[in-house]
Amino acid sequence: MTELYVHDLMNGLYDDNETSEARSLNKRKQPIQDYFFTSVLVACLCFYMPTGLLAVNYAKKARSSLREGHEEEAERFSRKSLVLILTTILTLPVLLITAMVT
């Protein structure tokens, strides 16, 4: 709730009379991304398989949830996939530096 309020406040969309239902409908206007191709690319190119494969799995779940019409579940899986993609990308340089030092 607080994140939604801050997000709407920063975008200038918050109205005290607006219900949370209306805010969630405004939020849903943007299409939900499933990050499937991005996660597959990261899993293949970054060679850090544990988080890369988890990202692919969550992206696949997001895609299937979106097809079934479960938008909130799809958004949750999509966010998890994005976090794992970023973790994979940011962990790779640390692993490479560690490998070169030792």
C-alpha positions in Angstrom: 0.0 0.0 0.0 2.8 2.4 0.9 4.7 1.7 -2.2 1.6 2.3 -4.3 1.0 5.6 -2.5 4.6 6.8 -3.0 4.6 5.7 -6.6 1.4 7.6 -7.3 2.5 10.6 -5.3 5.8 10.8 -7.2 3.9 10.5 -10.5 1.4 13.1 -9.4 -1.5 10.7 -9.8 -2.6 10.4 -6.2 -6.1 11.7 -5.3 -7.4 11.4 -1.7 -10.9 10.5 -3.1 -9.5 7.8 -5.4 -10.1 4.2 -4.2 -7.4 1.6 -4.1 -9.4 -0.3 -6.7 -9.1 2.6 -9.1 -5.4 2.9 -8.4 -4.9 -0.7 -9.1 -6.8 -0.4 -12.4 -4.5 2.6 -13.3 -1.5 0.5 -12.5 -2.7 -2.4 -14.7 -2.8 -0.3 -17.8 0.9 -1.2 -18.4 1.4 -4.7 -19.8 3.1 -7.2 -17.6 6.4 -8.4 -18.9 7.5 -12.0 -18.4 11.2 -11.5 -19.1 11.4 -15.0 -20.6 13.8 -14.2 -23.4 15.9 -12.0 -21.2 16.2 -14.7 -18.5 17.2 -17.3 -21.2 19.9 -15.0 -22.6 21.2 -14.3 -19.1 21.3 -18.0 -18.2 23.2 -18.8 -21.4 25.6 -15.9 -21.6 26.4 -15.3 -18.0 27.2 -18.9 -17.1 25.9 -18.5 -13.6 23.4 -21.2 -13.7 21.7 -21.4 -10.3 20.1 -17.9 -10.5 19.8 -18.0 -14.3 17.8 -21.2 -14.2 15.6 -19.9 -11.4 15.0 -16.7 -13.5 13.9 -18.9 -16.5 11.6 -20.9 -14.2 9.9 -17.8 -12.8 9.6 -16.2 -16.2 7.9 -19.3 -17.5 5.5 -19.3 -14.5 4.8 -15.6 -15.2 4.0 -16.3 -18.8 1.7 -19.2 -18.0 0.0 -17.2 -15.2 -0.5 -14.3 -17.7 -2.1 -16.7 -20.2 -4.5 -18.0 -17.6 -5.5 -14.5 -16.6 -3.9 -14.4 -13.2 -2.3 -10.9 -13.5 -1.3 -10.4 -9.9 0.4 -13.8 -9.8 2.1 -13.1 -13.1 3.4 -9.8 -11.9 4.8 -11.4 -8.7 6.6 -14.1 -10.8 7.8 -11.5 -13.2 9.3 -9.4 -10.4 11.1 -12.4 -9.0 12.4 -13.2 -12.4 13.7 -9.7 -12.9 15.4 -9.7 -9.5 17.1 -13.0 -10.3 18.2 -11.7 -13.7 19.8 -8.6 -12.1 21.4 -10.8 -9.4 22.9 -13.0 -12.1 24.3 -10.0 -14.1 25.7 -8.3 -11.0 27.2 -11.5 -9.5 29.1 -12.4 -12.6 31.8 -9.7 -12.3 32.4 -10.6 -8.6 32.8 -14.3 -9.6 35.2 -13.4 -12.4 37.3 -11.1 -10.2 37.4 -13.8 -7.5 38.5 -16.4 -10.0 41.3 -14.1 -11.3 42.6 -13.3 -7.9 42.8 -16.8 -6.6 
